[in-house]
Amino acid sequence: MKIYACFFHETDRRQEHETAHALLRFVLRQEYGIEEFSLAKNSHGKPFLSSHPHIHINLSHCKGLALCAAGNAPLGIDCEPVSKMRIGAARRVCAPQETEQLQNSDNPDLLFARIWTLKESFVKAVGRGISYPMKNAVFSFNNGHIITNVTGAHFCQYIIAEKYVISGCFAEKSVNFSLNILTNTAFYDYTV
């Protein structure tokens, strides 16, 4: 699974959305030679290429960052800036063992962003979005490895300068993950 990322200074939600879609156009042209495509959404809102159903895609964006991933099996990605952990959100989505990790962490804000983005990438990969009971997917970390009770899925995670967390979930067993960071000028022609 290749994840493409673009950082930018704009903080407007519309700009984030447009940048993620520009990344999608860039990825489809660069990786698959696709110039034109039709985008649709499943019943939970997950986008897919109705014109190329064998290519799985996912988009994510947050303040200052947009992502696009593509691959040959179901996948999901999520990105978040590291910010003050919201206790209410943690209680709604975290299993008891995750809540305990957060309480014992030296950096609960970063840890919550790591857990949250893994959960989001998983529910996006299975195509259910937040309708999936988030507490059922449990994550922890050991010596740089992601530990989970989720079967049939593989995860990757990138922490960018402890300011952003990017997570990916892929349904294929033997997968190589890569993060490709682009500048706005690298795909300028695709932003129209």
C-alpha positions as CSV (number, residue, x, y, z in Angstrom):
1,M,0.0,0.0,0.0
2,K,1.3,3.4,-1.0
3,I,0.3,6.3,1.1
4,Y,0.7,9.8,-0.5
5,A,0.8,12.8,1.8
6,C,0.9,16.5,1.2
7,F,1.4,19.1,3.9
8,F,0.1,22.6,3.3
9,H,-0.4,25.9,5.2
10,E,-4.1,26.3,4.4
11,T,-6.4,25.3,7.3
12,D,-9.7,25.7,5.4
13,R,-11.7,22.4,5.4
14,R,-12.5,22.9,1.7
15,Q,-8.8,23.2,0.9
16,E,-8.0,20.0,2.8
17,H,-10.8,18.2,0.9
18,E,-9.6,19.5,-2.5
19,T,-6.0,18.6,-1.7
20,A,-7.0,15.0,-0.9
21,H,-8.9,14.7,-4.2
22,A,-5.9,16.3,-6.1
23,L,-3.7,13.6,-4.5
24,L,-6.2,11.0,-5.7
25,R,-6.0,12.2,-9.3
26,F,-2.2,12.3,-9.0
27,V,-2.0,8.7,-7.6
28,L,-4.3,7.3,-10.2
29,R,-2.3,8.9,-13.0
30,Q,1.1,8.0,-11.6
31,E,0.4,4.5,-10.3
32,Y,-2.2,3.3,-12.7
33,G,-2.2,5.5,-15.8
34,I,-5.8,6.5,-15.2
35,E,-6.8,9.9,-16.4
36,E,-10.6,9.7,-15.9
37,F,-12.5,7.8,-13.3
38,S,-15.9,7.8,-11.5
39,L,-16.1,8.1,-7.8
40,A,-19.0,6.6,-5.7
41,K,-19.6,5.9,-2.0
42,N,-20.8,2.8,-0.2
43,S,-23.7,3.0,2.2
44,H,-21.4,4.1,5.0
45,G,-19.8,6.8,2.9
46,K,-16.5,5.1,2.0
47,P,-15.4,6.3,-1.5
48,F,-14.6,3.8,-4.2
49,L,-13.8,3.9,-7.9
50,S,-16.9,2.6,-9.6
51,S,-15.1,2.8,-12.9
52,H,-12.1,0.7,-11.6
53,P,-13.4,-1.5,-8.8
54,H,-10.2,-3.6,-8.6
55,I,-8.3,-0.5,-7.3
56,H,-9.0,0.3,-3.6
57,I,-8.5,3.8,-2.5
58,N,-9.0,5.9,0.6
59,L,-8.6,9.6,1.5
60,S,-8.1,11.4,4.7
61,H,-7.3,15.0,5.7
62,C,-6.9,17.2,8.7
63,K,-5.5,20.6,9.5
64,G,-2.5,21.1,7.3
65,L,-2.3,17.5,5.9
66,A,-4.0,15.5,3.1
67,L,-3.6,11.8,2.4
68,C,-4.5,9.4,-0.4
69,A,-3.8,5.6,-0.4
70,A,-4.2,3.1,-3.2
71,G,-3.8,-0.7,-3.4
72,N,-5.2,-4.0,-4.6
73,A,-7.1,-4.9,-1.5
74,P,-9.4,-3.1,1.0
75,L,-7.5,-0.4,2.8
76,G,-8.1,2.6,5.1
77,I,-6.0,5.5,6.2
78,D,-6.3,8.3,8.8
79,C,-4.3,11.3,9.8
80,E,-4.6,13.6,12.8
81,P,-2.6,16.4,14.3
82,V,-1.4,15.7,17.8
83,S,-3.6,17.8,20.0
84,K,-4.9,17.9,23.5
85,M,-6.7,14.6,24.2
86,R,-10.4,14.9,24.7
87,I,-11.3,12.7,27.7
88,G,-14.9,12.2,26.5
89,A,-13.7,11.0,23.1
90,A,-11.2,8.6,24.7
91,R,-14.0,7.1,26.9
92,R,-16.3,6.6,23.9
93,V,-13.8,4.8,21.6
94,C,-11.1,3.3,23.9
95,A,-11.3,-0.2,25.5
96,P,-10.4,-0.3,29.2
97,Q,-6.8,-1.5,28.5
98,E,-6.3,1.5,26.1
99,T,-7.7,3.9,28.7
100,E,-5.2,2.5,31.2
101,Q,-2.4,3.0,28.7
102,L,-3.5,6.6,28.3
103,Q,-3.6,7.2,32.1
104,N,-0.1,5.8,32.5
105,S,1.4,7.6,29.5
106,D,4.0,10.3,29.6
107,N,2.4,11.7,26.4
108,P,-1.3,10.9,26.4
109,D,-2.0,13.3,23.6
110,L,0.3,11.5,21.2
111,L,-0.8,8.1,22.4
112,F,-4.4,9.0,21.8
113,A,-3.7,10.2,18.3
114,R,-1.9,6.9,17.6
115,I,-4.8,4.8,18.9
116,W,-7.5,6.9,17.3
117,T,-5.9,6.9,13.8
118,L,-5.4,3.1,14.0
119,K,-9.0,2.6,14.8
120,E,-10.1,5.0,12.1
121,S,-7.9,3.4,9.5
122,F,-9.4,0.0,10.4
123,V,-13.1,1.0,10.3
124,K,-12.4,2.8,7.0
125,A,-10.7,-0.3,5.6
126,V,-13.7,-2.5,6.5
127,G,-16.0,0.2,5.0
128,R,-18.1,0.8,8.1
129,G,-16.8,4.1,9.3
130,I,-17.7,5.1,12.8
131,S,-20.8,2.8,12.8
132,Y,-18.3,0.1,13.8
133,P,-18.0,-0.3,17.6
134,M,-14.6,1.3,18.1
135,K,-13.9,-0.3,21.5
136,N,-13.8,-3.7,19.8
137,A,-10.6,-2.9,18.0
138,V,-7.9,-2.7,20.7
139,F,-4.3,-1.4,20.1
140,S,-1.1,-1.2,22.1
141,F,2.5,-0.8,21.3
142,N,5.6,-2.8,22.2
143,N,9.1,-1.9,21.0
144,G,7.9,0.0,18.0
145,H,5.4,-2.7,17.0
146,I,1.6,-2.3,16.8
147,I,-0.2,-4.9,18.9
148,T,-3.9,-5.6,18.2
149,N,-6.7,-8.0,18.6
150,V,-7.8,-7.3,15.0
151,T,-7.4,-10.3,12.7
152,G,-7.0,-10.3,9.0
153,A,-5.6,-6.8,8.9
154,H,-2.2,-5.3,8.8
155,F,-1.3,-1.9,10.2
156,C,1.4,0.8,9.7
157,Q,1.9,4.1,11.4
158,Y,4.0,7.1,10.9
159,I,4.7,9.8,13.5
160,I,5.8,13.1,11.8
161,A,7.8,15.3,14.2
162,E,5.4,14.3,17.0
163,K,3.0,16.8,15.3
164,Y,1.0,14.4,13.1
165,V,0.1,10.8,13.2
166,I,-0.6,8.8,10.0
167,S,-2.0,5.3,10.2
168,G,-2.9,2.7,7.6
169,C,-4.8,-0.6,7.5
170,F,-4.6,-3.1,4.7
171,A,-6.4,-6.4,4.3
172,E,-3.6,-8.2,2.4
173,K,-1.0,-10.2,4.4
174,S,2.2,-9.6,2.5
175,V,2.1,-5.9,2.0
176,N,4.8,-3.3,1.9
177,F,3.8,0.1,3.3
178,S,5.4,3.3,2.0
179,L,4.8,6.9,2.8
180,N,5.5,9.3,-0.1
181,I,5.5,13.0,1.0
182,L,4.8,15.4,-1.9
183,T,5.0,19.1,-2.2
184,N,2.1,21.1,-3.7
185,T,4.3,21.7,-6.8
186,A,4.8,18.0,-7.3
187,F,1.2,17.5,-8.3
188,Y,0.2,21.1,-9.2
189,D,-1.4,20.1,-12.5
190,Y,-3.8,17.8,-10.6
191,T,-5.3,20.4,-8.3
192,V,-7.6,22.0,-10.9
